[in-house]
Amino acid sequence: MPVDLEHAVTDDLAAVGERAALARIIPRLRRAEALLGPGDDAALVAAPDGRVLLSTDAMIEGPDFRRAWSTPYELGWKAVATNLADIAAMGGRPTGLLVALAAPGATPVAELEAIADGMAAACDALAPGIGVVGGDLTSAPLLSLAVTVTGSLDGRAPVLRSGARVGDVVAYSGRLGLAAAALRLLFAVGEDDAAAIAALRRGAGPLLREQLAPTPPVRDGVRAAEAGATAMLDVSDGLLLDASRIAAASGVALDLDGDVLARAAAEVTAALPDEEDAPGPARTRRSPWCSAAARTTACSRRSRASRPRGSSASASCGRAARRC
């Protein structure tokens, strides 16, 4: 659960110092199964497969998040979730995290603790057993989180963007459009009206979580790979743009099913707050369907239209790939 910042210790990073702040943060993080974790100059991890998947992503205050919209707990959650999705999109299993956190000196250490709590909760929920093997904490003018994730293929070949072939079926795992809808509502409210933001959280809390604390179907990456996925991609920039990336890398065209997309759009509309519940300029019941989506996994399979075993996919969302 998020830390109650009102009742937590409020001394800031500059007053406490980085070493003392780390002493409070590290115990709150999940520890990965590393041969050597936080405390030395570098972590030591095993690579039983002989290969290691690596991905990194940075979240910087301003371009990537607004502190008026996100709690520290949500920032920690999202920083982990977005990186885990990249490993899943290669058909891999996440194994560990390296975290570089920079914050203004006036940042209460309790907020940094809440970020750590969000990270730990995301690890438990999305990839149980993984954790932080090391990282860094420093002062900076703006809050930023840079996370590097490691992963294992457990003997499998990686699933690349370039593997789609003519006749493959396009499928997605997750829920499309909801994160984009949430972002549109947040921009409509703005950053300056705290009361309006609070009202939006009350009226559209579950929808906002799709953007602020997403839950990508991380386990479906391995499931899809084992079921024969030929190409995969983390859908972080929207189905249309990311599907075009698979198409370009594979030299095919993807024929998406408009009826399935219409059903996804209807789900987005149903998730929007009622007009009387939405604050100020955010009032709407029109579907804000656009090209951004929650962190999901798109895959192309060389088989009939069916989901990978145990997948949380909403539907198969295409007919077939054809050669350009």
N, C-alpha and C positions, 0 to 999 in steps of 0.2 A: 504494500500500500504506500501511497505517497507520504513523505514526511510532513508532519504538521509544522510548517516553518515558523508559525507564530509562537510556538512554544519550544522550538529547538534553540540550540546555542547559536547566537547571531554574530559572533566575532568573525571578522572578515579575513580573507586570504593574506592581505598585507600585514595584518597584525599578528596572525598566527604563524605565518611562514609556510613554505611549501612542504618541509619535512613533517611538521606537526599536522598539516592538513592531510598529507598522504597517510599518516598514521591513523587518521579517522576514516579515510575513504577506503583504503585497501581491505579492511575487514568486512566491509559491506559488499564487496564484489565476490562473485563466484570464482573459485579457483579451477582452472582447467587441469586436465590430467597431463601436466608437463613434468619433464624430468627435473626442471629447475624453473621456478616461477618468479614472481616479483621479489626484489631484494638485492639482486646482483646487477651487474652492468648489462647483462643480456639474459634472455630466457633460453632454456634448452628444451627442445621438444623432440619427440621421436617421430620418425617418418617410416612406419612399417611398410608402406606401399613403395617406398623409394622415390616418390614424387609428392609434391606439395602444391595444392592450389593456393593462390594468394590473390587478395583483392583489397582495395582500400577506398575509402570514401570520406570526405570532409564535410562537415556542417558548420557554416560560419554565420554568425549573427548578422542579419540584414539580408544577404542574398538567399540564404537557405532556411532561415527560421526567424520568427518574431517573438521576442520574450513576452510581449503583451498577449500573445495567443497561446504559447506553450508553457507548461509548467516545467521545472527542472526534471522532474520524474519522466515526463513525456519526452524530453530531449534525450535523456539517456536511453529510453526504450527505443526511440526511432533510430538513433545512431547505431544501435546493435542490429535492429531489424533490417535496415537497408543494406547492411553488409552481409548478413546471413543469406539474403535473397540472391546475391551474386554468386555465392558458392553453390546454392541450390540450382541455379540456372545452368551450371556446368555439369550437373548430375552428381555433385559432390556432397559430402557430409562435413559440416563445420566442425572444427576441432579446437580452435582457440582464437583469442582476440588480443590485439595490442592497441592501447588507447592513449592518445596524446590529447590532453585537455589543457586549454589555455583560457584564462579568465582575468577580468580586471581585478586589481588589488582590493577594490571595495566589495567584491562578491562575498556574501556570507558563506562561511564554510558549510553551513547547513544546506545551502543550495547545491554545493558540490556533492555532499552526501546524498541528496535526493537524486542527483544525476546518476550516482553509483547505484542507488536502489533501483532506478528504472532500468539500468543495464542488467542488473542481476535478475530482475523479474522477466525481462525479455529473453535472457538466456534460458531460464527455467521453462518459460512457456513455449518458446519456438524451437529450441535445440537443447533439450535437457542433457546435462553432463558437460557442456562446454563452459568456459569462463575466461577470465582475463589472465594472460601469462606475463604481462608487463606493460610498460607505458611510460608516460612522462606527464608532469604537471608544471606549468609555468604561468607567469603573469603576462597579460597582453591587453591592448586597449579594448578588444571585443572578445566576447565569449565564442569559443570554437571547440569542436570535437572532431578529431581525426581518428578513425578506427581502421585498423588493418585486421582482416580475418584470414585465418588459415583453414584449409580443408583437405580432406582425403577422398580419393576416388575408390579406395578399397579394392584395387585390382581392376576396376572398370576403365574403359576408355572415356575421355572427356566428351561431353555432348557439346558440339560447337554450333555457332550460328549458321555455318556453311553447309550443314548436312542435309537440308531439306531436298527432297526429290519429287519429281512429277508423280502424282497419284497419292502422295502423303495426305493425311487428314490433319487439319489445323485444330488445335484445342487450346483452351486456357484453363488455368487453375487459379481460383480466387474469385474476387468480385470486382467487376469493372466499373469505372466511372464514379465511384463513391468518394474517393479521395479528391477528385477534381471538383465534385459538387461541394465538398466541405471547404475547399480552398476558395471557391467562388463566394461562399457565404462569409468567410472570414474577411476577404478583401472588401466585400460590400459593407461590413460593419466598421472596418478600419482598426487602427491601433490606439486611438486616443480616448475612446469612450469605454471605460472599464465596465460600467453598468450594462452597456449594450453587449459587450463580450460575455459577461456573466449570464445575461439573459439568453444569448445564443447557446451557451453551454447547457443551460437548463432545457431549452427547447429542442436541441439537436445534438445532444451529447454523444450518442452512439455514432452518428454520422461524422462528427468532428474527429472522433478517434481514428477513423479510417485515414485521415490525413496526419494527425498529430501523434498517434501511437499505433501505427499499422501492424497487422498480423499477417505477414506473407506466409503462404503455405510451404514452409521450408522443407518439410519432410517429403513433399511431393516431387522435389527434384530427383532424389534417389529413386523414388517409386517410378517416375516417368522413365528414367534411364534404364532401370531394370525391365520395364515393360516394352522397351524398344524405341524410345524417342530418338529421332534422327537429328533434330536441331532444337535448341532451346535458347531462350533469352529472358532476362528479367524485365518485365514490362513496367519500367519506372517512368517512361516518357509517353505513355499512352499506347493503346493497342495499334492504332494506325501507323504511328511513326515506328514503333518497335517491330511490327510485322513487316514493314518495308525494309528494315535492316536485315531481317532474316532473308527476305526475298532477294535483296541485293547481294548478300554474301553467298547465297546458294544458287543464284542465277535462275530463279523461278519467279512466277507471279502467284500471289496468294488470293484466292477467291473467297472472301468472307461472306457469311450468311447474314443478310440484312434482317431476317426474321429473328435470329438469335440475338443480334445486337439490339433490336427493338425491345426485346424482352429485358435485356440488361438495362436499357434506358428507362423502361417502366419501373424497374427496381430502384433506380436512382430517384425517380420522381416520388415514389412511395416513401423513400427515406427522408425527403425534405420536410422541414417543420411546417405545420399548418400556418396559414397566413397570420392568424391571430397570435401565434406563439413566436413568430420571428420578429426580432427587433428592427425597427427603423428601415433602412434601405434594403435589408436582407429579405424582406417579405417577398415570397415568390412560391408558386407551385409549378412553374414551368421547369421542365427538365433542363439542367445546365450541362447536358451531355457535351463533352468536348474531348480533346485528345490526351488528357492526362488520366491516370488511373492509379488505384492502389498498387502496392508492390505485389505483382502476381507473376506467374510463370507461364509463358507461352511455349508450346512445343508442337512439333510436327512429327506425326507417327506414320510409319509405313504399315498400316493395318486399317481395319474398318473403323468407323467412327465410334470409339468407345473410350472411356477415361482409363487412366492407369488404375490399377487395383488400389482401393482405399483413398483415391483422390478426392479432394474437396472441390473439384472443378464444378462450376455451375453448369457448363454445357460445352459441347464441342462447338466452336465458333467459326467453322469454315467448311467449304465443300472439298476442294482439292487444290493442290499446287499444280501449276502448268508451266511449261518452259517458256521463257520470255522470247 
